[in-house]
Amino acid sequence: MFGLHSNAQITSNIEEASLILNALLMVNPKSGSGSGENKNQALINLAKGILNQIPEPFDIDEVDNDS
């Protein structure tokens, strides 16, 4: 989101992360995943998959200079 005060941005990010983590817990299987991994490992693997999809941070000053 653009234009938010830095504290509002932090609060927004925390709430979004909380929603994502709660969603992960809701889809967490109650029993084994069938692949032999336990619930914690299944969650870790899911979180790592999501983390790998997040783009690298960019330098806003560098982006501004390119335009």
N, C-alpha and C positions, 0 to 999 in steps of 0.2 A: 504494500500500500504506500502511496506517495502522500506526502504532506502531513504525516502524523508527527506529533512531538515525539522525541526520542523515548520518553517513558511510555507513551501510548503505544509506540511500535514494539517495545519490549513486552508490554502486557499482551498485545495482540499475538506476538510470536509465542509466548508462553501458553496462551489459550489454544492456539493452533496445534502446538506440540502435544498438549494434553489431550486434545481431541484425537489426534493420530494415535497416541499411545493407548488411549481407551479403546479405540477401534481395533487395535492389534490384540488387546486383551480379550475383546469380544469374539474375535475370529479364532482365537487360540483354541486348538482342539482340547477336549476334556480328557481324551485318552491319547495314546501314542499316535504319531502321524502315519504309521504304517511303514516308514522307512527306517525304523530302528532308533530314531533320535527322540530324546525326551522333550517335554513341553518347553522347557527353557531354551534348549538348543534350537527348536523349531522357531521360537520367537526371535532369537538372536539372528538366525538365518534370514528371517523375514525382514527384520530391521536393517540388516546389512544390505539386503537387496534394495530396500528403499533408499538407504544412504548412498548406494552406488548410482542411483538415478538423479541425485541432486547435483545440479551444475556447480562448478567451481565458482567461488566468489570472484568478482571482477573489480578492478580499480576504477572507480567512477571518474577520477581525474583523467585517467588514460582514455577512457571512452569519450569524455568531453573534448579532449584534444584531437581525437580522430575525426570529429565532425566539422 
